[in-house]
Amino acid sequence: MSALLTTRTLPLSELPAWQALLTHCQEVRRFHLRQLFADDPQRGKRFAIDACGIYLDYSKNRITAETVQLLIQLAEACGLRERQEAMFSGQKINVTERRAVLHTALRAPIGERILVDGIDVVPEVHKVLGKMADFTDKIHRGAWRGHSGRPIRNIINIGIGGSDLGPVMAYEALRHYSQRDMIFRFISNVDGTDFVEATRDLNPEETLFIICSKTFRTLETLTNAHTAREWVLRKLGDEQAVARHFVAVSTNTEGVAEFGIDTNEMFGMWDWDGGRYSMDSAVGLSTMLAIGAENFHAMLSGFHDMDQHVRTAPFDQNLPVLMGLLAVWYINFFEAQTVAVLPYEQYLKRFPAYLQQLTMESNGKHVTLDGTKVDYQTGPIYWGEPGTNGQHSFYQLIHQGTKLVPCDFIGFCRALNPLGRHHDLLMANLFAQTEALAFGKTEEEVRAEGTPDWLVPHRTCEGNRPTNTLLAERLTPRTLGSLVALYEHSVFTQGVIWNIDSFDQWGVELGKALAEKTTPELETSQAPNLQHDSSTNALIERYRRFRKR
Ligand code: F6P
């Protein structure tokens, strides 16, 4: 058994800090945020941290100073500092896959040394970054041309999961900084519609595909890649064209070569770089092509700032650690099931979708590192939509529903597209929502407005609904890097407390294997001898009957 598995002497729920939190929580449940704020006029500033250009106001949480102390004691009892160091120093903390977890090396500056199996990985990382920058420069200058000599104007990233969600999110988030004379699209779904709609108005002669797959074995990505190949060859009619219209991001040189992509045009990754933690690796090639190498490096600096912060700041001043511990507080002590992420920034519209993989593929686990079934809740469901759209949709449930939904509100002081009163209105809504959720509207206040008795209960908002507010000056590449790293380290903090492997994803494999078995059963013209359960057999039979029409 790895030394990393033996650091715990007691199961989580038997740790004294956990027990103390259970008792403490009974007391805190009786407090209302109205009272906590009335009792401490400095609360709004006391429970706030300013780090890496991000101001976290966590005062509107159902906590006291003692809660923070106890949560930190829990983190210490779980060996969070040691586990962080194990990650940063390249130990194989992904125990089920026996891999190091080194996304932090992807943004380590030149000169830093990080060893995996005795090899310093930082120079390799910078070599790939340099290759990405050269390629970006060639595309931007028109020095890399399509097979028929036309410059590349369209970039299509084909990937799924971590090889798609990060690139899409980053492209949308940083669109303001992007090459407006180029088109960037993303194909992920094996549903043919995704491919057809992404390519229908494009000229293959001006289109470059990035086939982005760490394993180069993923069904959806390879299917879309082969369709893209046919699409290019249908127009250009020459196998040689593949080399000018396809590049790959992968660890699988053989697979890339077999597909027909020149392996000189392959941008490498490493097994210590997990898919959902890879948007700052070569997986970000589309991002670099969109925003340029300089902006990409600024984004990496933002990631690195947060890495330094999480590693060195005391836990009570540590943004990702506190956010992770607050998530644990609500999931394990208030029975919350979800966390809503609500960006008041249109450019962050894909941020909640990105976070869903980051958080749920990481912490959706049912056993601890040594395989023991957990007797507590793990990873919450992360979800969300940009404000103010969500306000006119699901916020009602957050305000008055029967479920506790802790929320992260994300906003910026300066608009990237200043337009009349728009930004002030947007931000007024953010501030108003967190205020309304915390303080609500009492029965007395509703009555004082002359509301008839029968309507009073309907209009009363009990408040006491917890929120974090993340406020930064402006959405820049650097801020985005820090913001993503903040959530990465918050997820890690949660995973350490729960004693789970946040870096594997075995659950996803079962569905993949069954799909592989089922595909030939759908494609054959013979009536297959179906050996699934009676429900799946009936569904397949019905599909086969109607698909023929
Ligand atoms: O969904 C499972 C998964 O393995 C993710 O973890 C990963 O990001 C995605 O598939 C894509 O994998 P690949 O980059 O190897 O195609």
Boltz pocket constraint, residues with backbone or C-beta under 6 A from the ligand:
constraints:
  - pocket:
      binder: B
      contacts: [[A, 160], [A, 161], [A, 162], [A, 163], [A, 212], [A, 213], [A, 214], [A, 215], [A, 216], [A, 217], [A, 218], [A, 221], [A, 275], [A, 276], [A, 361], [A, 505], [A, 508]]
      max_distance: 6.0
